């Protein structure tokens, strides 16, 4: 594998893990931390990122740029990077790795086409590299996937899914629609049970008939608010994907509503590192139910 300079924007939980895996493999990982939080700066330093002053410098040095950030920011970042490419005259490969619909990925492809920059569509599934029992899966699609080979490092599994832009994003939407949509449904039911004063009775029935589901409700729902601000726009992207496929997007618009509710509570200030793991399901959904009022 040829070692090269790869930009990761930005060093959040997933971006930091990806950058660490690439650094461990010998790649020079760069980013731009201008305007980023102290937490992001600390994570970037821990993961071996090299900070550059602006996007122009990133574009000038990187052979490959990975966009890994909240989906609501994906198109804006692509526009900013394209503008930097136009200013510098340098055209690295741009890979969008965000949880966006095929339609949104198509818009980013159009942005890159206007500056003649190569584009790869990517969908990431799994925990950040090194945090889960399985490697992080990078599904990629596009007319030229060879530049993505640089990502085939320990902790990352690279898989091409065809030449069509949007195929990788669609696969991510389908997987996330099932996975995160299910989590949001559980939270919606538990919040309704709290509002109806039936949480204990529902819990007793689930413990009897669906023990695994009840275990998730008890241990998983309290973790959702930390991700809610990032996840609700993803549900909207999934809804758009479903509707473009000819099926209803209402399930995931409902999931978006639930995650927005969580994001409006004080619990949304938590991060994955600061979640109160002692908080019970009842305490969590009580806060959700209070937000309904």
C-alpha positions in Angstrom: 0.0 0.0 0.0 1.3 3.4 -0.9 1.4 5.8 2.0 -0.3 9.1 1.2 -1.8 12.3 2.8 -5.5 11.8 3.6 -7.7 14.5 5.0 -10.5 13.6 7.5 -13.1 16.3 8.1 -13.9 16.2 10.9 -12.3 14.4 13.9 -15.6 13.5 15.7 -16.1 10.0 17.2 -16.2 8.2 13.8 -13.7 10.6 12.0 -11.3 10.4 14.9 -11.4 6.6 14.8 -10.9 6.5 11.1 -8.0 8.9 11.3 -6.4 6.8 14.0 -6.7 3.7 11.8 -5.1 5.5 8.8 -2.4 6.9 11.0 -1.6 3.5 12.4 -1.2 2.2 8.8 1.4 4.9 8.1 -0.8 7.5 6.2 -0.3 11.2 6.9 -3.7 12.3 8.2 -4.6 16.0 8.1 -7.5 18.1 9.0 -8.5 21.7 9.7 -9.5 22.4 13.3 -10.3 26.1 12.8 -13.5 26.8 14.8 -13.6 23.3 16.2 -14.2 22.6 19.9 -11.5 21.8 22.5 -12.8 18.2 22.6 -12.3 17.9 18.8 -8.8 19.3 19.1 -7.9 17.0 21.9 -9.3 14.0 19.9 -7.4 15.0 16.8 -4.1 15.2 18.8 -4.7 11.8 20.4 -5.5 10.2 17.0 -2.4 11.6 15.3 -4.0 14.2 13.0 -1.9 17.0 11.6 -3.7 20.3 11.8 -3.7 22.7 8.8 -4.8 26.3 8.9 -7.6 26.2 6.3 -9.3 24.2 3.6 -7.1 25.6 0.9 -4.1 24.0 2.7 -6.0 20.7 3.1 -6.9 20.6 -0.6 -3.3 21.5 -1.6 -1.8 18.6 0.5 -4.3 15.8 0.5 -4.7 13.2 -2.2 -8.0 12.0 -0.7 -10.5 14.0 1.4 -13.0 12.1 3.6 -16.0 14.0 4.7 -17.2 12.5 8.0 -19.6 14.8 9.9 -23.3 15.3 10.7 -25.4 14.7 7.6 -27.0 18.2 7.8 -23.5 19.7 7.1 -22.5 17.4 4.2 -23.6 19.5 1.2 -22.2 22.7 2.7 -18.8 21.2 3.4 -18.7 19.8 -0.2 -19.4 23.3 -1.4 -16.6 24.8 0.8 -14.1 22.1 -0.4 -15.1 22.7 -4.1 -14.5 26.4 -3.6 -11.0 25.7 -2.1 -10.3 23.5 -5.1 -11.3 26.3 -7.5 -9.0 28.7 -5.6 -6.0 26.4 -5.5 -6.4 24.6 -8.8 -5.7 21.3 -7.0 -8.3 18.5 -7.4 -7.9 15.7 -4.8 -10.5 12.9 -4.7 -13.5 13.9 -2.6 -15.3 11.0 -0.7 -18.5 11.8 1.1 -18.8 9.3 4.0 -21.9 10.7 5.6 -25.3 9.3 6.4 -27.1 11.0 3.4 -29.7 9.9 0.9 -28.7 9.0 -2.7 -30.3 12.2 -3.8 -28.0 14.3 -1.5 -25.0 12.3 -2.7 -26.0 13.2 -6.2 -26.1 16.9 -5.3 -22.5 16.6 -3.9 -21.4 14.8 -7.1 -22.8 17.7 -9.1 -20.8 20.1 -6.9 -17.6 18.2 -7.6 -18.3 17.8 -11.3 -18.5 21.6 -11.6 -14.8 21.9 -10.5 -13.8 18.6 -12.4 -12.9 16.9 -9.1 -13.2 13.1 -8.8 -16.0 11.9 -6.4 -16.6 8.7 -4.5 -19.9 7.9 -2.7 -19.4 6.1 0.6 -21.6 4.7 3.3 -20.1 3.8 6.7 -21.6 1.0 8.8 -20.6 0.0 12.3 -18.7 1.5 15.2 -15.6 3.6 14.7 -12.5 1.5 14.0 -11.3 -0.2 17.2 -14.5 0.4 19.1 -16.6 -2.6 18.0 -16.2 -6.4 17.6 -16.1 -6.1 13.8 -14.2 -3.9 11.4 -15.9 -0.7 10.3 -17.4 -1.3 6.9 -16.8 1.3 4.2 -19.1 0.7 1.2 -18.1 2.7 -1.8 -19.6 3.4 -5.2 -18.6 5.4 -8.2 -16.9 5.2 -11.6 -13.4 5.0 -10.2 -12.9 3.4 -6.9 -9.2 2.8 -7.0 -8.4 5.8 -4.7 -10.4 4.2 -2.0 -8.0 1.4 -1.7 -5.9 3.5 0.6 -8.6 2.9 3.2 -8.1 -0.9 3.3 -6.2 -0.8 6.6 -6.6 -2.7 9.9 -10.0 -1.9 11.4 -11.6 -1.0 8.1 -13.3 -3.3 5.7 -13.6 -1.8 2.2 -16.4 -3.0 -0.2 -17.3 -1.7 -3.6 -21.0 -1.8 -4.5 -21.0 -0.7 -8.1 -20.3 2.3 -10.4 -23.5 4.2 -9.7 -23.2 7.3 -7.5 -25.7 6.9 -4.6 -25.6 3.1 -4.3 -23.3 3.2 -1.3 -25.4 5.9 0.4 -28.6 3.9 -0.3 -27.1 0.9 1.4 -26.2 3.0 4.4 -29.7 4.4 4.5 -31.3 0.9 4.4 -29.1 -0.4 7.2 -29.5 2.7 9.4 -33.2 2.9 8.6 -33.6 -0.6 10.2 -31.0 -0.1 13.0 -31.5 3.4 14.2 -35.2 3.4 13.2 -35.7 0.4 15.5 -34.0 2.2 18.4 -36.2 5.3 17.9 -39.3 3.1 17.8 -38.3 1.6 21.2 -37.8 5.0 22.6 -41.2 6.2 21.3 -43.0 3.2 22.8 -41.3 3.6 26.2 -42.1 7.4 26.3 -45.7 6.7 25.5 -45.8 4.0 28.2 -44.4 6.5 30.7 -47.0 9.1 29.7 -49.8 6.5 30.1 -48.4 5.3 33.4 -47.9 1.8 32.0 -44.1 1.5 31.9 -43.9 -1.0 34.7 -46.6 -3.2 33.3 -45.1 -3.0 29.8 -41.7 -3.9 31.2 -43.1 -6.9 33.1 -44.7 -8.2 29.9 -41.6 -7.7 27.8 -39.4 -9.3 30.5 -41.7 -12.3 30.2 -42.1 -12.5 26.4 -39.3 -10.5 24.8 -36.4 -10.5 27.2 -33.9 -9.2 24.7 -36.1 -6.3 23.8 -36.6 -5.4 27.4 -32.9 -5.6 28.0 -32.2 -3.1 25.2 -34.9 -0.7 26.5 -33.3 -0.8 29.9 -29.7 -0.3 28.7 -29.9 1.4 25.3 -32.5 4.2 25.4 -30.5 6.2 28.0 -27.7 6.4 25.5 -29.7 7.8 22.6 -29.9 11.5 23.5 -26.1 11.8 23.1 -26.6 11.0 19.4 -30.0 12.6 18.9 -28.8 15.9 17.4 -26.8 14.0 14.7 -29.3 11.3 14.1 -32.6 13.2 13.5 -31.3 14.7 10.2 -30.2 11.2 9.2 -33.8 10.0 9.7 -35.0 12.7 7.3 -32.4 11.5 4.8 -33.7 8.0 5.2 -37.3 9.1 4.7 -36.3 10.8 1.5 -34.6 7.6 0.4 -37.6 5.5 1.2 -39.9 7.9 -0.7 -37.6 7.8 -3.8 -37.9 4.0 -3.6 -41.6 4.3 -3.8 -42.4 3.3 -0.2 -43.5 5.4 2.8 -41.1 7.7 4.6 -43.5 8.2 7.4 -41.8 5.6 9.7 -38.6 7.5 9.6 -40.2 11.0 9.8 -41.6 9.7 13.1 -38.2 8.5 14.2 -36.9 12.0 13.3 -39.6 13.5 15.5 -38.6 11.3 18.5 -35.0 12.1 18.1 -35.8 15.9 17.9 -37.7 15.5 21.1 -34.6 14.0 22.8 -32.4 16.7 21.3 -34.5 19.3 23.0 -33.9 17.8 26.5 -31.0 18.5 28.8 -29.8 14.9 28.2 -28.7 16.0 24.7 -25.7 17.8 26.2 -24.1 14.5 27.0 -21.6 12.9 24.7 -20.8 9.2 24.2 -18.0 9.7 26.7 -20.1 11.5 29.4 -23.4 9.5 29.3 -24.7 8.8 32.8 -24.6 5.0 32.7 -26.4 4.9 36.1 -29.5 6.6 34.8 -32.4 4.2 34.6 -34.8 3.8 31.7 -37.6 5.2 33.9 -35.6 8.3 34.7 -34.7 8.8 31.0 -38.2 8.5 29.6 -39.6 10.6 32.4 -37.4 13.4 31.0 -38.7 12.7 27.5 -42.3 12.7 28.7 -41.8 16.0 30.5 -40.5 17.5 27.2 -43.8 16.5 25.6 -45.5 19.1 27.8 
